[in-house]
Amino acid sequence: MTARRVYLAVGAAAVIVYLGVLWNGFALDDLTIIVANPLVHSLSGVWRAFALPYFPANLDASVYRPLAIATYALDWSVRSTAWFHAVNLMWHVAASVLVAVLARRWAGDAAGLVAGVAFAVHPVHVEAVANVVGRNELMAAVFTLLAVYAALERGSPVWSAAALTGGLLSKENAAVVPGLVAAGWILGVRPVPPRRTLAAFVASWAVLAAAYTGVRWAVLGGFGGSGNPAPVFLGQDGPGIRLTATAALGDVARLLVFPLALSADYSPAERTAVQSLWDARLVVGVLVGSLWALLLGLAWRRQRKVEALGLAWIAIAYAPVANLLFPIQILIAERTLYLPSVGLAIALGAALRGLTGRWLAAVAALLLVLGGLRSALRVGAWRDDRAATLALLHDAPRSYFSWQNLGWQYLRAGQFARAIGAFQTSSRIYPQDARVYIAAAHAAYALQQEAVAESLLARADAVCQRCVTYYRNQAWFARLRGDSASADSLVAHARRLRPS
């Protein structure tokens, strides 16, 4: 196969599988980051985004992803929801082709085809591709792949740094680029560059790190971070968090290798904290980590350099979201596996580099049918916010977030009594999230049930005594739907609390 045919085949696979996203609407975080965000609704948002946090400032000021917001502002000017999804699809096609480019250059045409198709149709990518705000994952991956290509294939510190800049401005996980490039040199996929070039790479990374830190500090009033740790970590110390994060490696391996069961949420009680060294989930997580290390060692000993880099890529790209170095807001999210899965695709392609003719066609077709069918069927789960809510209740019925999101559905629809019922179910599953009680109180105020609202707010205050921001967020939403009375009641209660 020629290079052009490989890339066309990979691009076509991505388009065919995800064509259904063009009929999707907005769902879950799309509503706050795009639909209800005034910054996105004007072309001025294209440049104003670089001076503001990623989320609306009243919700969260700990994240800085201006390039993604700038693209949403451009898309909004087209006045077409389908266009938002078309742009996501184009980013995914670009990422898939770039995976094929790297695999082909490192291990040949067959490797490029297998790696590209495997990545293009992998079901774990559906959340990132089919949900508009998953674009930050797609963009960060594309820029990361370009940065690695520029470093390892072109030996260009300038172009690699330029691509890394785009990645960091899309999502902070692009910061793994230096680790990926270094792994390529250390594992011998490409030789270490001459000292002067190597010094230029190191200097460019240092300068970029300093500049990025300075910009984040100026915009966010500090370096920022991941906000509150994941609910599953509540009450856990450092070692406990690492045990729970290690146990999650079992889910990560399942989602990468056998992604049949998918879910948009892994909150309590779908996943709970590990309390014992003998917890079966921890044992599985340790076995997964050990198997990965064994495979990496075997690939290294047998001089299977590309396979070794692919395996290393998985770990390096997953590290920022693994909760092993530092806790973040989620335990597991399928969208965060988009960049790590590049390593799996490259390793698989390299391992099957010897395939030719009918065997190569058969493997590519098998990947397309199995992965593509699962992905195409999953796209509908993100059709709109209602579909996403129903999918959550089906996939994660024990998750408090699933019921919290149902409560929000009812609250937006003005079905306040049902909203309170859903929020109560959510709080019974996980009673430590003050936002659930405050949202339920919002619904109670809307029903003019002030005593019920005050009792709910008392429970919220018992959980979080300094969470004034949660009240302001809820009041903002009450005003958004035209209920200034409920908003005023929430603000009045917040004034009696100490600032968060």
N, C-alpha and C positions, 0 to 999 in steps of 0.2 A: 504494500500500500504506500502511496505517496503521502507526504506530510499533509498536503492539502486535503486529501480524502479522509485522513484520520481526524483532522480538526472539524471538517464538515460533518462527519458522522457523529462526533461527540456533541457538537452544537445542535444538530438535529435531534439527538436523543433528549437533550435538555428541554428543547422547545416542545417536542411531542408530549413528554410526560407532564410538563407544567402548563400546557396551553389553557387548562381549565381555570387558572388563576385569573384570567382576564374577565371572568364573570364574578369574581369575588368582590365583596365590599370592604368595609372597615370593621375591625374586630379588636376587642380587648384594648391593649395599650394604644392602638391606632386612634382611639377616641380622644384620649387626653393629649397625646403628642402631636396629632395632626388635626383632627376634626374640631377640637375645642381650644386649639392653640392659636391665638391671634398672630403670633409671629410668623406662622406658616401661611397665613391668608393674604400676604402682601409680598410683592417682589422685593421689597426692601428687606424682607427676611433673609434673602440670599446673603447679604453682607452683615446685617444685624445679628445673625446667628453666631458670628464669630466673637461677639461680645457678651453672649448670654449662655446660661446653662442649657443642657439638652432638654430636660423636662421644663414645663412652665415653672417659673420661679416659686410660685406658691405651693408647688408639690414637692420638688426635690432640687436642691442646688448643689448636688455632689458629683454630677457627671457633666463632661464637656465633650460633645460630639458635633461640632458645628457644621462639618461638611455634609453629614446626613441631613440635618435640618435644612441646610441650603437647598439640597435637592428636593425636599418636600415642598419648599416654597416655590421652586420652579414648576414642579408638577401641579401644584394647586392652580397655577395660572392657566393651565390647560383645561380646567373644569371637567375632568373626566376621571372617575375612579379607576376605570380600566387602564388609563395611562399610568397611574401609580404602579399597578401590578405589572404592566408591560415593562416599565423601567426595572423593577425587581427581577423580572425574567431575563432582561438583557444583562444585568450584573451577574446572574447565575450562569448564563451561557458563557460570559467572559471568564468567570472563575473555572468552569469546567474545561474550557479550551486551554487555559493556562496550565491546569493540572496535566493535561495531555501533552502540552509543549515540554514541560519539565521532565515528565516520565519518558517521553520519546527521546529527548536529548541525552538522558542518562542511561537508558536501557533499550532503546530501539523502538521501531514502529509498533510491534505487538504490545509492548508495555504501554506505549502512549494511548493506544486504542482501549485497552482493558482499563487502565487507570482513569482515563477520561470518561468512559461510559459508566464505570462504577461510581464515580463521583457525581456525574450528571443525574443519575437516577436514584441515588441513595435516599431511602425514606426518611432518615433522620433530618434531612434538609428541609422538609416540607414547612416546618414552622418558620424558618428563616426566609423562605421564598414566598410562601403564600400569605404571610402576615406582613403588611407593608413595613412596619417598623423593624422587621427583621433585616431590613436593608443595611443597617449598620454592620451586621455580620458579613453580608455579601461584599460590601465595599471594603471593609477591613481585610477580608480574605484576598480580594483582587489585588489590592495594593501590596499586601504581604507577598503574594506570589510574584508580583512584578519586582519588588525589592530583592527577593531571593534570586530571581532570574538575572537582574542587573549585576548582582554581586558575584554569583557563581559562574554565570555564563558569559558575562561581558566584562567582569572585573572593574566595574565603574562605581566608585564611591559616590559620585555626584548623583547619578540616576537612581542608585539604590536609596540614597538619603531622600531624594525627592519623592520616591514612591512610599518610603516609610513615613514621611510627613503626611501624605494623603491618608495613609492607614491610621495614624494616630488621631487625625482630625475626624476620622469616621468612627473608630472605636478604639479604646485604649489597649485592647489585647494585641494590636499590631506591634506592641513593644517587644514581642518575642522574636522579631526579625533578626537581631544580632545573634541570638541563640541558635536559630535555624541556620544562618549562614556559617557560624562557627562549627556547627555540627557537620555541615557539608565539607568543610575543610578537614576537620579532625578525622572523620570517617573515610576520607580519601575519595569522595565522589568527585571533587575537583581539588587540585593542588592548592596549598596555601600560597597566596600571592607574594610577590617580592616585598621586602621590608617597607619600602616607601609607600607602596599601595596599601599594605596592611595598616600602616600608621595612619594613612588617610581615612581608611574605613573607621578605625577606632576614634579618630578625631571627629569625624562626621557624626558618629553615634553620640559622642560626649556633648558636642555642641547642640545637637538636636534634643538630647535629653534635657539640657539646661534651658533651652528656649521653650520647650514644651512645658516644663515645670513652671517656668516664669509666667507663661500665658495662662495656664490653669490657675495659678495662684492669683493672678490679677483678676480673672473673670469670676472665679468661685469664692474669692476671699480666703483662700487656703488651697492646699493641694486637692482637696476633695477626697473622694473615696467611694466606697460601695454603699454608703448609707447604713441602715440598720442591718445587722447580720440576719441570716435566714432564720425564720421562726423556729426551725428544728434545733437551732443552737442555743435557744434561750435557756439560761441557767447552767450552761456547760462551760467548763474551764478550757484552757488551751488544749490539753491532752484529750479531753472528751470530744472537742470539735474535730480533732484529727482522726479519732477513731471512727466517728460518724462519716467523715469525708472519705476515709479509706474504705468503709463498707459500701459507699456509693460507687466505688469502682466496678462493682458487680453490675450495676445498672448501666454504667458507661460502656462496659464491654458488650453487654447485651444489645444496647442501642447501636453500637458500631458494627457488630458482627451479625446479629440476628434481630433486626429492627421490625419485628412483626407487631408487637404491642407498643403503641405510641401514646403519649399524653402531653398536654401542655402544662401540666403542673405535677409537682412531686412534694407538696407541702404535707405537714401533719394532717391527718393520721395515715396518709398513704405511705409516708416515710417518717420514721421516728428516730430519736437519738439512740445511739448504741450505748448501753450501760455496762456491758460486761465484755471482757476479753474473749469470752467463749460464745459470744453472740454469733450465730451462723452467718449472718450477713457480713460481719467483720472477717470471718474465716474465708468467705468467698472473695471478699475484696483483697485480702492478702494473697490468696491463690492467683487472682487476676494479675496483681502486681508482680508476683513471682514468675508467672508464665511470660509476661511481657519481658522481664529482665532475661529470662532464659532464651527466648527467641532472639532478643537483641544480641546476646552473647554468642549464640550459634551463628547468626548472620555475620557477626564480626569475625569470628574464628574461620569461617568458610569464605571470607573475602566477598561476601554478598553485600557490597557497599551500599547499593541503592536501597535494598531491603532494610539494611540497618538504619539508613537515614530516614526511611519512612516510619519505622518504629520509633526512632528518636523524635521525629516530628510530632507524633501523637502526644508524647509526654510533654514536650516543650510547649506546644500550642495549648494543651489542656491546663498547664500549670497555673495560669492567672485565674482560672475559674474553678480550680480543684478544691479550694478551701483548706489546702494543706499548708500553703505559705501564709495565708491570711484569710479570715472569713469574709464572705461576700453575702449579698442579699438572697441568693438562691443556693439550694443544695445541688440540684440537677436541673438543667434546662436544655432541651434538645437543640435549640438554636445555637447554644454555645459550643456544640460539637461540630459546627460547620468547618471551622479551620482545622481542628485536630483530625477530622476525617480525611483531609488531604493526604496525611501520612499513610493512612490505611490504604487509600486508593493507589498511591505510588508504590507501596510495598507489594500490594497484590499484583499490580502491573509488572513490576520487576520480577516477581516470582514466576510469572507466566510468560516471560519474554520469549521463551523458546517455541511458543505456539505458532503454527502457520496454517494457511489454507482453511480447510473445513473446521479443524479444531478451534482455530482462532475465531472464526465466524460463529461457531456454536457457543463458545464461552461468552462472546459479546452479546449474542442474541439471548442467552440465558439471563445474563445480568439485566438486559433491557426489559425482558418480560417480567422477571420476578421483582426486581427493584422498581421498575417503572410502573407496574400494576399497583403495587402497594402505595407508591407515592401518589399516583393519579387518583386513587380512591381516597387518600387522606386529604387531598386538596379541599374537598368539600367541607371538611370540618372547620375550615376558616372562611366559609362563604360570607358570613356576616357575624355580628356580635351574638345574635340568637343561636346560630349554628355552633359557634365556638363554646357558648355556655352549655348547650346540650351535649356537645362532645366532652366537655369537662366532667359533667355529671355522669356520663357513661364510662369515661376512661378512668376517672379518679373520684368515685363517689364518696370515699372516706376522707377526701381533702377538704379542710375547712375553707380553703380558697374557692373551691367549686361552688359551695353554698353561698359564700360571700358574694361571688360574682352573680349568682342567681338573684340575690337580694338587690344588687345594683340594677339588674335588668328590670325588676319590679319597680324599683325606686324611679328609674328613668321613665317608666311607663305610667307612673302615677298610681300604681297598685300598692298603696302603702301598707296595708294590713298584711298582704302576702310578703312584702319586703321584710317586715318585722319577723315574720315566721322563718324566712330563709336565713336572716341574720342570727336568729336564735339557734337554729340548727348549727350554723357555723360556729357560734361561740360555745356550744356544748362540745363540739369536736375539739376545739382548741380555744380555751378561755383566756389566752394571754395576749390577744391582739386588740388593743384599745380602739382601733379604727372600726372594727365590727360593731362595737357598742355605740360609737358615735354615729355611724351610718344608720343604725337602728333608731337612735334617738331622733335623727333627722326625720325619719319616716313617722315617728310618733308625734313630733311637733306638727308635721303636715296634717296629721289627723286630729290635731288640737288635744292630744292626750299628754298634757304637760307633766303629770305625775309619773307616767310611764317613762317619758323622755328623761326626767331627772333621775329616776332610778337607774336607767341605763347609763347615763353619764357618770353616776356615782361609781358604777362598776368599771367604766373606762378610766376614771381617775385613780381607782385602786390599783389598776394594772400599770398605768403610766401617769405619774403626777406632773410631769413637765412636758407634756405633748401638746402644747398650745397650737403647734403647726397643724396637727390633725384636725382641730376644730376650725381653723382658718380654711383649710382645704374643703371641709364639708360645707362651710358657709358659702364658699365660692361656688360650689356646685348648686347649692340651694338657690342662689341668686341667678345662676345660669339658667335654671328652669323657671325663674320668675317668682320664687317664693322668698321674698325679703323678710317675712315674719319669722320663718324658721331660721333663716340666716342670722337675724338679729339675736334670736334666742341662743344660738350656738356661740356667737361672738361674746354675748354677755356672760355666758358660763366660762368661756376661755379667759376673760379678764380677771376672773377670780383665782386663776391659777398663776403660778410663777412662769415666766418665759422659758421656752424650751431651748 
